[in-house]
Amino acid sequence: MKKAQTTPEQIARYADMFGALANDARLRILRLLLSAHPDGMVAGDIQMELGIPNSTLSHHLEKLRSEDLARVRRDGSFLWYTANAEALQEILTFLYAECCTRNKAVEPGAIVQICK
């Protein structure tokens, strides 16, 4: 059975997602959100934890949200941000398929070992 090809649209979407992660502040934010998964964190707690100015944090959270890497929900006057685990699984699956199953550039066992 032949694996479905990744479409140019999917590749463009993944490139945008990786582009959003190519900023150290956004990567730190996403790591923090993953550590709080699945409950997430309010924006003020993210700001205090990472020391990012509020206006800058808002920009980074919006970028992560616009690329579907983070989600936001309102609870009263609080905005709770969570990592979008499904989107992260999607881009990790894309990378895994390219590097570990198609051409074996990286041994699959090495990836599993890194994640433990």
C-alpha positions in Angstrom: 0.0 0.0 0.0 1.5 3.3 -1.1 1.5 6.3 1.4 -0.4 9.4 0.3 1.8 12.2 -0.9 2.0 15.4 1.0 0.3 18.2 -1.0 2.0 21.5 -1.8 -0.7 23.2 0.4 0.2 20.9 3.4 3.9 21.6 2.9 3.2 25.4 2.8 1.2 25.0 6.0 4.0 23.1 7.8 6.5 25.7 6.6 4.3 28.4 8.2 4.1 26.4 11.4 7.8 25.9 11.6 8.3 29.6 10.8 6.2 30.4 13.9 8.4 28.1 16.0 11.6 29.7 14.6 11.4 32.4 17.2 12.9 31.7 20.6 10.2 33.5 22.5 7.4 31.5 20.7 9.3 28.3 21.2 9.7 29.0 24.9 5.9 29.8 25.1 5.0 26.6 23.4 7.3 24.5 25.6 5.6 26.2 28.7 2.2 25.5 27.3 3.1 21.9 26.7 4.3 21.6 30.3 0.8 22.8 31.4 -1.0 20.5 29.0 -4.0 19.9 28.9 -5.1 22.6 31.3 -3.1 25.4 29.7 -2.2 28.7 31.3 -3.5 32.2 31.6 -1.6 34.9 29.7 -0.5 36.6 32.9 1.1 33.4 34.2 2.9 32.9 30.9 4.2 36.5 31.2 5.4 36.1 34.7 7.1 32.7 34.0 8.9 33.9 30.9 9.4 37.6 31.6 8.1 38.7 28.2 6.5 42.1 28.1 2.7 42.0 27.8 2.5 43.6 24.3 5.2 41.3 23.0 3.6 38.2 24.6 0.2 39.1 22.9 2.0 39.2 19.5 3.7 35.9 20.0 0.5 34.2 21.3 -1.4 35.5 18.3 1.2 34.1 16.0 1.1 30.7 17.6 -2.7 30.8 17.5 -2.9 31.9 13.9 -0.7 29.0 12.9 -3.0 26.7 15.0 -0.1 25.7 17.3 -2.0 27.2 20.3 -5.6 27.6 21.2 -7.3 30.1 23.5 -10.5 29.9 25.5 -12.1 32.6 27.6 -13.1 31.8 31.2 -14.7 34.9 32.7 -12.1 37.7 32.3 -9.2 35.2 31.8 -7.8 34.0 28.5 -6.4 30.4 28.9 -3.9 29.3 26.3 -3.2 25.7 25.5 -0.8 24.0 23.1 -2.6 22.4 20.2 -1.3 18.8 20.6 -3.1 17.7 17.4 -1.3 20.2 15.2 2.0 19.4 16.9 1.4 15.7 16.2 0.7 16.5 12.6 4.0 18.3 12.0 5.9 15.7 14.0 4.3 12.9 11.9 5.3 14.8 8.7 9.0 15.0 9.9 9.0 11.4 11.1 7.6 10.2 7.8 10.3 12.1 5.8 13.3 11.3 8.0 12.6 8.0 9.6 10.4 5.9 7.3 10.8 7.0 3.8 14.6 7.2 3.5 15.8 6.2 7.0 17.9 9.3 7.4 17.3 8.9 11.1 16.7 5.5 12.7 13.2 5.4 14.2 14.5 3.9 17.5 16.7 7.0 17.9 13.6 9.3 18.0 11.8 7.1 20.5 14.9 7.0 22.7 15.2 10.8 22.6 11.6 11.2 23.7 11.9 9.0 26.8 
